Amino acid sequence: MLPVARDDLSRNGFWLEGLRTWIPGYRPTTEKRAYLRIFNNIPSWLKNKYLLTAAGFAVWILFIDDRDFITTHFRHVEELKKLEASKKYYQEQIAATRKELDQLKSNPETIEKYAREKYLMKRDNEDVFLIREK
């Protein structure tokens, strides 16, 4: 049986079927009657306070909260892209360092050049002049 608003004016009141309530002395206006008809056509399981609370909580968790499901996913995707780019950069740096290490192990001239450039080393009969740019 569908809930229906019955207006019984002979008893000078209003029966609200959806709430199963008789409201004595209440005569709703035409606008209220239209609203009450719409309200009475909503199934009772949709008016359940526990269902409404659970639905509100789900909407809050999925869309509104700071750590919500939707935007957190997109933030993680962006972070993953940044981490993959830095991984690629560091792998290139490791390859360049290994190449330089192989050259240092195999060639004594490369060792001397590296020591002079990186550590400002010199031979006993040489002078080193540093020119700093401003």
Number of C-alpha atoms within 10 A of each C-alpha: 3 11 17 17 21 15 16 11 12 7 9 12 17 20 18 19 18 19 12 11 10 13 12 11 11 13 15 14 9 9 9 11 15 13 13 18 18 12 19 18 15 13 12 13 10 10 12 10 10 11 12 13 11 11 12 12 12 12 13 14 15 16 14 14 13 11 12 14 14 13 15 15 12 11 10 11 12 12 12 12 11 12 12 12 12 12 12 12 11 12 12 12 12 12 11 12 12 12 11 13 13 11 14 16 10 10 10 11 11 15 14 13 14 15 13 14 10 8 9 12 15 13 8 6 5 8 9 10 7 7 6 5 4 3
